[in-house]
Amino acid sequence: MAFWGADTEQLQQQAELTGAGAKQIEDLAMRLSSTVSTVAWLGPDADDFRATWEGDLRQRLHEAAERLGDVKASKQHGARRRVVGRMPRWA
């Protein structure tokens, strides 16, 4: 039998790995926020870095995690469609 399209199990595995990556990024962002706000670093460079972290860098990590979440959802949807596509029409 010929195989056409993505392997459902692989799509599910990729979705789970992608979701785990998104969670790792979110966890990292939380740890970094905690470190940035509590580290004993004073002066204009410290203030500039904290402002950059709060104003831009943290948001970029959050957006990356969101995009990975979107990819996870897309892979899960694709896997579900593959399973439904294999069902007999009378099922």
C-alpha positions as a Markdown table, in Angstrom:
| # | Residue | x | y | z |
|---|---|---|---|---|
| 1 | Met | 0.0 | 0.0 | 0.0 |
| 2 | Ala | 1.4 | 3.4 | -0.9 |
| 3 | Phe | 1.7 | 6.1 | 1.8 |
| 4 | Trp | 0.7 | 9.6 | 1.0 |
| 5 | Gly | 1.1 | 12.5 | 3.4 |
| 6 | Ala | 2.4 | 12.8 | 6.9 |
| 7 | Asp | 2.6 | 10.0 | 9.5 |
| 8 | Thr | 0.0 | 10.6 | 12.2 |
| 9 | Glu | 2.2 | 9.4 | 15.0 |
| 10 | Gln | 5.1 | 11.5 | 14.0 |
| 11 | Leu | 2.8 | 14.6 | 13.8 |
| 12 | Gln | 1.7 | 13.9 | 17.3 |
| 13 | Gln | 5.2 | 13.4 | 18.5 |
| 14 | Gln | 6.4 | 16.6 | 16.8 |
| 15 | Ala | 3.4 | 18.5 | 18.3 |
| 16 | Glu | 4.3 | 17.3 | 21.8 |
| 17 | Leu | 8.0 | 18.2 | 21.3 |
| 18 | Thr | 7.0 | 21.6 | 19.9 |
| 19 | Gly | 4.7 | 22.3 | 22.9 |
| 20 | Ala | 7.5 | 21.2 | 25.3 |
| 21 | Gly | 9.8 | 23.7 | 23.6 |
| 22 | Ala | 7.2 | 26.5 | 24.0 |
| 23 | Lys | 7.0 | 25.7 | 27.7 |
| 24 | Gln | 10.7 | 25.7 | 28.1 |
| 25 | Ile | 10.9 | 29.2 | 26.5 |
| 26 | Glu | 8.2 | 30.5 | 28.8 |
| 27 | Asp | 9.9 | 28.9 | 31.8 |
| 28 | Leu | 13.2 | 30.5 | 30.8 |
| 29 | Ala | 11.6 | 33.9 | 30.3 |
| 30 | Met | 10.1 | 33.7 | 33.9 |
| 31 | Arg | 13.5 | 32.7 | 35.3 |
| 32 | Leu | 15.3 | 35.4 | 33.4 |
| 33 | Ser | 12.7 | 38.0 | 34.6 |
| 34 | Ser | 13.3 | 37.0 | 38.1 |
| 35 | Thr | 17.1 | 37.2 | 37.8 |
| 36 | Val | 17.0 | 40.5 | 35.9 |
| 37 | Ser | 14.8 | 42.1 | 38.6 |
| 38 | Thr | 16.8 | 40.8 | 41.6 |
| 39 | Val | 20.4 | 40.8 | 40.5 |
| 40 | Ala | 22.6 | 43.2 | 42.4 |
| 41 | Trp | 23.6 | 45.4 | 39.4 |
| 42 | Leu | 23.5 | 49.1 | 39.6 |
| 43 | Gly | 24.1 | 52.0 | 37.2 |
| 44 | Pro | 23.0 | 53.2 | 33.9 |
| 45 | Asp | 23.9 | 50.0 | 32.0 |
| 46 | Ala | 21.9 | 48.0 | 34.5 |
| 47 | Asp | 18.9 | 50.3 | 34.0 |
| 48 | Asp | 19.2 | 50.2 | 30.3 |
| 49 | Phe | 19.4 | 46.4 | 30.2 |
| 50 | Arg | 16.4 | 46.1 | 32.5 |
| 51 | Ala | 14.4 | 48.5 | 30.3 |
| 52 | Thr | 15.4 | 46.5 | 27.2 |
| 53 | Trp | 14.5 | 43.3 | 28.9 |
| 54 | Glu | 11.1 | 44.5 | 30.1 |
| 55 | Gly | 10.3 | 46.5 | 26.9 |
| 56 | Asp | 11.4 | 44.1 | 24.2 |
| 57 | Leu | 13.4 | 41.0 | 25.0 |
| 58 | Arg | 10.9 | 39.3 | 27.3 |
| 59 | Gln | 8.1 | 40.0 | 24.8 |
| 60 | Arg | 10.1 | 38.4 | 22.0 |
| 61 | Leu | 10.5 | 35.2 | 24.0 |
| 62 | His | 6.8 | 35.2 | 24.7 |
| 63 | Glu | 6.0 | 35.6 | 21.0 |
| 64 | Ala | 8.4 | 32.8 | 20.1 |
| 65 | Ala | 6.6 | 30.5 | 22.6 |
| 66 | Glu | 3.2 | 31.6 | 21.2 |
| 67 | Arg | 4.4 | 30.8 | 17.7 |
| 68 | Leu | 5.5 | 27.3 | 18.8 |
| 69 | Gly | 2.1 | 26.9 | 20.4 |
| 70 | Asp | 0.5 | 27.7 | 17.1 |
| 71 | Val | 2.7 | 25.2 | 15.4 |
| 72 | Lys | 1.8 | 22.5 | 18.0 |
| 73 | Ala | -1.9 | 23.2 | 17.4 |
| 74 | Ser | -1.4 | 23.0 | 13.6 |
| 75 | Lys | 0.4 | 19.7 | 13.9 |
| 76 | Gln | -2.3 | 18.3 | 16.2 |
| 77 | His | -5.0 | 19.4 | 13.8 |
| 78 | Gly | -3.2 | 17.8 | 10.9 |
| 79 | Ala | -2.9 | 14.6 | 12.8 |
| 80 | Arg | -6.6 | 14.6 | 13.6 |
| 81 | Arg | -7.5 | 15.2 | 10.0 |
| 82 | Arg | -5.3 | 12.3 | 8.9 |
| 83 | Val | -7.1 | 10.0 | 11.4 |
| 84 | Val | -10.5 | 11.2 | 10.3 |
| 85 | Gly | -9.5 | 10.9 | 6.7 |
| 86 | Arg | -8.7 | 7.2 | 7.2 |
| 87 | Met | -12.1 | 6.4 | 8.7 |
| 88 | Pro | -14.7 | 4.8 | 6.5 |
| 89 | Arg | -17.4 | 7.2 | 5.4 |
| 90 | Trp | -20.0 | 5.2 | 7.3 |
| 91 | Ala | -18.1 | 5.5 | 10.6 |
